[in-house]
Amino acid sequence: MSSNGRMPIVLWALIVCLLLMNVSTLALLLWQYSANVRQGAETARLRAEVEDLRTQRETLLNQAVADKLPAIRVIPTVHPGAFADVKETDIPGRYRWIDNDRERGIITLNPDHTFTGERGQKNPAYRWALSRDQLTLEYNRMTGFYTNVESPGIYVGVRTDRGRQRLEKVE
């Protein structure tokens, strides 16, 4: 009789253990499913990114074939405070413009932050700006970043297409 009294307890314990195993298996399956869903979403995102890069590559290849590649634009590193001692009123004037070690002519930086090109051409897109770190000259499709003051009135830097630039004030 005593073994009969224990039998229902053992059966209940066995049923509870089986239920716990089923619940933990179910939880493990749900966790695995959610991980697969996350992985699938990440895979889809990466495939879309790869497709976008392939499209960009095709566009660049077609532009190269048509000889219409856009200019490489580089923004040089700045030297903090390089122009801190240069006053806004020091900038206007006439400058020898040296482009890649070749003298291109005289440009005039005007007090209204415009400038006149080496052939005397005026264009509203031709603008200059001074900050504590650099002097910038904006052309139509290119920007000159003068990031070093070699001496008063002599500024050195690069263009967005990596060409070396130099301005020497001639007054």
One Martini backbone bead per residue (centre of mass of N, CA, C, O) as a GRO file, in nm:
protein
  171
    1MET     BB    1   0.054   0.064  -0.018
    2SER     BB    2   0.294   0.258  -0.007
    3SER     BB    3   0.353   0.247  -0.316
    4ASN     BB    4   0.078   0.374  -0.400
    5GLY     BB    5   0.129   0.656  -0.267
    6ARG     BB    6   0.383   0.725  -0.456
    7MET     BB    7   0.291   0.708  -0.750
    8PRO     BB    8   0.152   0.986  -0.797
    9ILE     BB    9   0.405   1.154  -0.734
   10VAL     BB   10   0.585   1.038  -0.955
   11LEU     BB   11   0.400   1.108  -1.187
   12TRP     BB   12   0.394   1.411  -1.139
   13ALA     BB   13   0.698   1.453  -1.160
   14LEU     BB   14   0.720   1.344  -1.447
   15ILE     BB   15   0.525   1.544  -1.578
   16VAL     BB   16   0.678   1.801  -1.493
   17CYS     BB   17   0.944   1.732  -1.635
   18LEU     BB   18   0.826   1.710  -1.919
   19LEU     BB   19   0.714   1.997  -1.931
   20LEU     BB   20   0.983   2.144  -1.884
   21MET     BB   21   1.120   2.029  -2.134
   22ASN     BB   22   0.915   2.142  -2.338
   23VAL     BB   23   0.947   2.441  -2.262
   24SER     BB   24   1.253   2.460  -2.313
   25THR     BB   25   1.236   2.371  -2.607
   26LEU     BB   26   1.049   2.595  -2.697
   27ALA     BB   27   1.235   2.828  -2.617
   28LEU     BB   28   1.470   2.743  -2.797
   29LEU     BB   29   1.313   2.760  -3.064
   30LEU     BB   30   1.235   3.061  -3.042
   31TRP     BB   31   1.521   3.171  -3.025
   32GLN     BB   32   1.616   3.055  -3.297
   33TYR     BB   33   1.405   3.198  -3.470
   34SER     BB   34   1.484   3.491  -3.397
   35ALA     BB   35   1.774   3.466  -3.498
   36ASN     BB   36   1.695   3.403  -3.793
   37VAL     BB   37   1.542   3.664  -3.844
   38ARG     BB   38   1.777   3.856  -3.789
   39GLN     BB   39   1.967   3.732  -3.998
   40GLY     BB   40   1.782   3.783  -4.242
   41ALA     BB   41   1.774   4.090  -4.217
   42GLU     BB   42   2.080   4.132  -4.244
   43THR     BB   43   2.110   3.998  -4.519
   44ALA     BB   44   1.920   4.190  -4.670
   45ARG     BB   45   2.080   4.447  -4.611
   46LEU     BB   46   2.349   4.353  -4.742
   47ARG     BB   47   2.234   4.303  -5.025
   48ALA     BB   48   2.145   4.595  -5.072
   49GLU     BB   49   2.428   4.717  -5.042
   50VAL     BB   50   2.560   4.562  -5.270
   51GLU     BB   51   2.371   4.664  -5.493
   52ASP     BB   52   2.442   4.963  -5.457
   53LEU     BB   53   2.747   4.929  -5.520
   54ARG     BB   54   2.705   4.815  -5.805
   55THR     BB   55   2.563   5.063  -5.916
   56GLN     BB   56   2.792   5.261  -5.865
   57ARG     BB   57   2.999   5.112  -6.035
   58GLU     BB   58   2.848   5.129  -6.304
   59THR     BB   59   2.836   5.434  -6.316
   60LEU     BB   60   3.145   5.479  -6.314
   61LEU     BB   61   3.206   5.310  -6.566
   62ASN     BB   62   3.030   5.478  -6.759
   63GLN     BB   63   3.181   5.745  -6.706
   64ALA     BB   64   3.457   5.645  -6.800
   65VAL     BB   65   3.376   5.579  -7.090
   66ALA     BB   66   3.262   5.891  -7.124
   67ASP     BB   67   3.460   6.087  -6.974
   68LYS     BB   68   3.276   6.164  -6.675
   69LEU     BB   69   3.432   6.194  -6.424
   70PRO     BB   70   3.447   6.291  -6.121
   71ALA     BB   71   3.598   6.473  -5.909
   72ILE     BB   72   3.820   6.462  -5.669
   73ARG     BB   73   3.748   6.506  -5.319
   74VAL     BB   74   3.944   6.694  -5.089
   75ILE     BB   75   3.994   6.722  -4.736
   76PRO     BB   76   4.208   6.864  -4.551
   77THR     BB   77   4.403   6.903  -4.307
   78VAL     BB   78   4.420   7.084  -4.020
   79HIS     BB   79   4.571   7.366  -3.849
   80PRO     BB   80   4.527   7.469  -3.560
   81GLY     BB   81   4.549   7.818  -3.575
   82ALA     BB   82   4.707   7.914  -3.837
   83PHE     BB   83   4.499   8.191  -3.868
   84ALA     BB   84   4.478   8.353  -3.593
   85ASP     BB   85   4.677   8.613  -3.687
   86VAL     BB   86   4.476   8.664  -3.915
   87LYS     BB   87   4.319   8.918  -4.061
   88GLU     BB   88   4.061   9.013  -4.254
   89THR     BB   89   4.223   9.278  -4.357
   90ASP     BB   90   4.477   9.110  -4.476
   91ILE     BB   91   4.359   8.968  -4.737
   92PRO     BB   92   4.310   9.179  -4.922
   93GLY     BB   93   4.432   9.145  -5.263
   94ARG     BB   94   4.717   9.068  -5.440
   95TYR     BB   95   4.801   8.747  -5.604
   96ARG     BB   96   5.004   8.492  -5.647
   97TRP     BB   97   4.927   8.204  -5.841
   98ILE     BB   98   5.016   7.873  -5.740
   99ASP     BB   99   4.994   7.575  -5.944
  100ASN     BB  100   5.176   7.319  -5.921
  101ASP     BB  101   5.444   7.505  -5.960
  102ARG     BB  102   5.257   7.710  -6.133
  103GLU     BB  103   5.219   8.008  -6.268
  104ARG     BB  104   4.890   8.166  -6.328
  105GLY     BB  105   4.876   8.447  -6.170
  106ILE     BB  106   4.653   8.705  -6.084
  107ILE     BB  107   4.472   8.753  -5.786
  108THR     BB  108   4.172   8.902  -5.635
  109LEU     BB  109   4.096   8.988  -5.308
  110ASN     BB  110   3.806   9.097  -5.176
  111PRO     BB  111   3.634   9.250  -4.914
  112ASP     BB  112   3.352   9.084  -5.008
  113HIS     BB  113   3.455   8.773  -5.062
  114THR     BB  114   3.567   8.801  -5.336
  115PHE     BB  115   3.707   8.708  -5.666
  116THR     BB  116   3.958   8.737  -5.911
  117GLY     BB  117   4.082   8.595  -6.161
  118GLU     BB  118   4.364   8.553  -6.367
  119ARG     BB  119   4.172   8.679  -6.622
  120GLY     BB  120   3.953   8.881  -6.473
  121GLN     BB  121   3.730   8.708  -6.374
  122LYS     BB  122   3.391   8.720  -6.276
  123ASN     BB  123   3.226   8.538  -6.002
  124PRO     BB  124   2.992   8.454  -5.766
  125ALA     BB  125   3.145   8.175  -5.693
  126TYR     BB  126   3.383   8.355  -5.608
  127ARG     BB  127   3.509   8.270  -5.287
  128TRP     BB  128   3.604   8.377  -4.956
  129ALA     BB  129   3.746   8.236  -4.641
  130LEU     BB  130   3.796   8.287  -4.285
  131SER     BB  131   3.976   8.114  -4.034
  132ARG     BB  132   4.171   7.991  -3.784
  133ASP     BB  133   4.268   7.738  -3.991
  134GLN     BB  134   4.170   7.885  -4.275
  135LEU     BB  135   4.179   7.938  -4.629
  136THR     BB  136   3.913   7.980  -4.867
  137LEU     BB  137   3.855   7.890  -5.218
  138GLU     BB  138   3.576   7.932  -5.430
  139TYR     BB  139   3.473   7.772  -5.700
  140ASN     BB  140   3.281   7.605  -5.900
  141ARG     BB  141   3.438   7.287  -5.866
  142MET     BB  142   3.641   7.415  -5.649
  143THR     BB  143   3.870   7.399  -5.365
  144GLY     BB  144   4.080   7.603  -5.167
  145PHE     BB  145   4.313   7.499  -4.909
  146TYR     BB  146   4.459   7.709  -4.671
  147THR     BB  147   4.670   7.574  -4.395
  148ASN     BB  148   4.929   7.769  -4.435
  149VAL     BB  149   5.164   7.997  -4.287
  150GLU     BB  150   5.464   8.093  -4.397
  151SER     BB  151   5.395   8.403  -4.418
  152PRO     BB  152   5.309   8.704  -4.457
  153GLY     BB  153   5.103   8.651  -4.744
  154ILE     BB  154   5.171   8.329  -4.728
  155TYR     BB  155   4.986   8.060  -4.876
  156VAL     BB  156   4.927   7.706  -4.809
  157GLY     BB  157   4.792   7.422  -5.013
  158VAL     BB  158   4.488   7.261  -5.127
  159ARG     BB  159   4.284   7.095  -5.331
  160THR     BB  160   4.023   6.879  -5.395
  161ASP     BB  161   4.229   6.748  -5.633
  162ARG     BB  162   4.534   6.767  -5.489
  163GLY     BB  163   4.639   7.034  -5.550
  164ARG     BB  164   4.876   7.264  -5.526
  165GLN     BB  165   4.895   7.570  -5.327
  166ARG     BB  166   4.970   7.931  -5.380
  167LEU     BB  167   5.001   8.244  -5.201
  168GLU     BB  168   5.129   8.576  -5.302
  169LYS     BB  169   5.163   8.879  -5.195
  170VAL     BB  170   5.167   9.208  -5.397
  171GLU     BB  171   4.946   9.451  -5.342
   0.00000   0.00000   0.00000
